[in-house]
Amino acid sequence: MTFSLVVMIEVLRAVAGLVLISTGLMIIFGMMRVINIAHGEFLMLGGYTVVMAGKAGVNPWIAMLVLAPIVVGLFGVLVERLFIRFFYGRMIDTLLATWGLSLFLMGFVTVVFGNTVTGVSVSLGSVDVGGLRVSGYSFFLIAVAVIILIATYLVLRHTKLGLIARGTMQNPGMAAALKINPSVVYMATFGIGAALTGLAGALLAPITGVVPTMGIAFVAQAFITVIAGGPAIITGTISAASLLGSVSQLTTFATTPVVGDVALLFVAVVLLRILPNGITGKFFRRSI
Amino acid sequence: MMERSDRLATAAVVLVLVLMFGLPLYADPFQVMQLTLYVVLSIFALSLAFVWGVGGILCFGQGAFFGLGGYAFAIAAINFGDTTGACALALLVPALAAAALGYFMFYGRLNDVYLGVVTMVFSLIIWKLINSTAGPEWHIGAARLGGFNGIPSIPSLNWPGRPSDQLDPLQIFQVALGLLIVVYVTMKILKSSHYGRVAIAVRENETRAALLGYDVRFVKLLVFTFGGMIAGMAGGLYATYQAFIDPNVFSLEMSAKVLIWVMAGGLSTFLGPIIACIGLQYLALYLAENTVVNSQVVLGGILCVLVLALPSGIIPALQELALWTIARIRIAFRTRSEVALQDGAS
C-alpha cells in the first residue's frame, strides 16, 4: 500500500517533469509551429542562470522562479529578432537553423564554463509517507507543473492577450487587418515560450545538475511529448505527458532509468504509427 | 539514361578518383591514412545525399545507421575472427534497422518534420542504450560492448575467407576508395534510372505520384533502406580503419555533421557533398589542432550562416555565380564591340 503510494508519487513527478520540459516547446512548436531544436539549450541556459545567480549570492529560489525565466525569455526575444523571424513558414530551414543554434550554444557554454557538471542545491527536506521518505522537491515540482498548466490555460482561453496570440497564429493576415502587428505577437509569444523553458531548466537543475550537454537528455522527450499530444496543445501535452511519463517511470521501477527512457521513446513512436496526428488528433478535439 | 553532360562529369569524377589509387605509391603513408578517413566519411555523406537529395527524406539520425554498421562490424569481426561475415553484417544490420524504422514512419505517413524528429529520437535511443552498457555483463559473444568506453582493438580487414591475410592501411585506403567509386557510380545510375525518377517524383509531389499509381510509402522505404545500408558500409569501414568505435557515432553531432556536408555541398548533387565533407572536415581538424575555437561553435555557426545566406548550398551557389559572371562578361564584351562598331561606322 505504502509502496504503491510512493510509486504513484514518483509517476506523478515523472509526468510533472515531462510537462515542465514540454510547456515552452508546446507554445513555440505546438502553437507557433517553429521547430526549435535548440529547446534543450534554452533549458540549459535556465540551469546556468541559476548557477551564475548562486555565485553572485542571489537566493536560489528567486534565481529559479524569477531570474531564470526573465533571462531566458529575453534571450528568446533576442534570438527571435535576430534569427528565427527569417524562417517563419519554412519548417525545414528552421529545423536546420535552430540545430545550428543548438550546437553553437552548446559549444559556446562549454568554452565559457567548461564541460563539467555543476550541482545546484536547494533543500525542501523530505516528507514521510507511511514510513517511506519522499523528497519534498518532488511535491514542489508537481505543484509548479500544475500551476503552469492552469496559468497557461487561463491566459490562452480567458484573456485578450491569449485570444490575440491564438488568432495571430491561426491567421496572421486577418490579425494584421484588425490592427494587430503579427511580428510583435510572434516575438512576444516566442519570448514567453523561452521564459517557460528557462523556468523548467532552472527547476530541473537541482535534480540533474547543470552541464553544457544537459539539453540533449530532454530535447527528444519534449518534442515527442508535444508531437504525441497533437493539435490541441494543452490537453495534448497533459495527456501525452501522463501516458509517456507513466510508461517511463513504471519501466524505470521494473528495470533501469535507461530502459525507462527507451520505453518512453519506443511507446511514442508506436503511438505515432497508430495516431499520426497525436492523441488530440483523435480524442478531445475541441479542447485547447 | 543520364544526360550527356552528366555522363561526362561523372566520368571525370571517376577518373580523378581512379587516379587516386596510385597515391600510396607516391604520397607519404601517414597522409594516405588520414585521407582514408575522408574517403570513408565521403561515403557516409553520399548516403544522406541520396536519402535527402533524391528521396526528399530529411533524416536527422543518419549517424544511427553509420554507428550500427560500425558496431555490427566490430562485434562480428571480434567474434568470427574473420571480417568476411562482418562486412556482410555491417550492411545487413543497418539496412534492417532502417527498414524497420522506415516502416513505422512511412506507413504511419509521418511528414517531413515529424520524420526528422523521429529519426533523431531513434539515434538518441541507441546512443543512450549503448552508453549504459559499460559493465562486463554487457557482451555479445566474445565482444564486450564497453558502454561509453567503446570497443577497442577491432580486427583489420582481411582477404575474404583468409583471416590471417590482413590488409595493410594503404590497402584499406584502396578498398575504401574503390567502394566510394562504386557507391558514387551506383547512385548516379540509380538516380537516372526508372526507380530514381519515381523517387524524385515522390519527392516533388507525393499526392501526384500516388495518383499515378506508385506506392509512395514503399518507394520511400526502399530509398531509406538503401541509404541506411550505405551509411552502415561507411560505419564498418570507419570501425576497421580506426580499430576502435565508441557511442559518439550515434551522437547528434555525427548526424549534424553529415547534414551540414550535404547542405553545404548542395542537395541536388553527389559531388558537392563529397567536396564539402572533405573541406569542412579538414577545416574542423585544422581548428582543433590549433585550438582556436570549440569545434561545436564552428559547426553550429557554419550551419546557421548556411541556412541564412545560402540555403541551396555552396556548390550550386558557386555554379550560379560562375554562370552569372560569364553572362556579365559576355554582355560587357558585346557592348564594347557594339560601341567599337558604331565608332567605326561614324
HADDOCK unambig.tbl for C-alpha pairs under 7 A between the chains (distance, minus, plus):
assign (segid A and resid 92 and name CA) (segid B and resid 113 and name CA) 6.84 0.50 0.50
assign (segid A and resid 93 and name CA) (segid B and resid 307 and name CA) 6.35 0.50 0.50
assign (segid A and resid 96 and name CA) (segid B and resid 307 and name CA) 6.99 0.50 0.50
assign (segid A and resid 97 and name CA) (segid B and resid 303 and name CA) 6.50 0.50 0.50
assign (segid A and resid 97 and name CA) (segid B and resid 304 and name CA) 5.02 0.50 0.50
assign (segid A and resid 97 and name CA) (segid B and resid 307 and name CA) 5.94 0.50 0.50
assign (segid A and resid 100 and name CA) (segid B and resid 300 and name CA) 3.92 0.50 0.50
assign (segid A and resid 100 and name CA) (segid B and resid 301 and name CA) 6.26 0.50 0.50
assign (segid A and resid 100 and name CA) (segid B and resid 303 and name CA) 4.94 0.50 0.50
assign (segid A and resid 100 and name CA) (segid B and resid 304 and name CA) 5.10 0.50 0.50
assign (segid A and resid 101 and name CA) (segid B and resid 300 and name CA) 5.84 0.50 0.50
assign (segid A and resid 101 and name CA) (segid B and resid 304 and name CA) 6.56 0.50 0.50
assign (segid A and resid 103 and name CA) (segid B and resid 296 and name CA) 5.53 0.50 0.50
assign (segid A and resid 103 and name CA) (segid B and resid 297 and name CA) 6.41 0.50 0.50
assign (segid A and resid 103 and name CA) (segid B and resid 300 and name CA) 4.73 0.50 0.50
assign (segid A and resid 104 and name CA) (segid B and resid 296 and name CA) 5.92 0.50 0.50
assign (segid A and resid 104 and name CA) (segid B and resid 297 and name CA) 4.30 0.50 0.50
assign (segid A and resid 104 and name CA) (segid B and resid 300 and name CA) 4.37 0.50 0.50
assign (segid A and resid 104 and name CA) (segid B and resid 301 and name CA) 6.03 0.50 0.50
assign (segid A and resid 107 and name CA) (segid B and resid 294 and name CA) 5.98 0.50 0.50
assign (segid A and resid 107 and name CA) (segid B and resid 296 and name CA) 4.78 0.50 0.50
assign (segid A and resid 107 and name CA) (segid B and resid 297 and name CA) 4.78 0.50 0.50
assign (segid A and resid 108 and name CA) (segid B and resid 297 and name CA) 5.98 0.50 0.50
assign (segid A and resid 111 and name CA) (segid B and resid 294 and name CA) 6.77 0.50 0.50
assign (segid A and resid 220 and name CA) (segid B and resid 121 and name CA) 5.68 0.50 0.50
assign (segid A and resid 258 and name CA) (segid B and resid 128 and name CA) 6.75 0.50 0.50
assign (segid A and resid 258 and name CA) (segid B and resid 129 and name CA) 6.62 0.50 0.50
assign (segid A and resid 262 and name CA) (segid B and resid 125 and name CA) 5.75 0.50 0.50
assign (segid A and resid 272 and name CA) (segid B and resid 108 and name CA) 6.94 0.50 0.50
assign (segid A and resid 273 and name CA) (segid B and resid 104 and name CA) 5.79 0.50 0.50
assign (segid A and resid 273 and name CA) (segid B and resid 105 and name CA) 6.91 0.50 0.50
assign (segid A and resid 273 and name CA) (segid B and resid 108 and name CA) 4.49 0.50 0.50
assign (segid A and resid 274 and name CA) (segid B and resid 108 and name CA) 6.99 0.50 0.50
assign (segid A and resid 276 and name CA) (segid B and resid 108 and name CA) 6.10 0.50 0.50
assign (segid A and resid 276 and name CA) (segid B and resid 109 and name CA) 7.00 0.50 0.50
assign (segid A and resid 276 and name CA) (segid B and resid 110 and name CA) 6.51 0.50 0.50
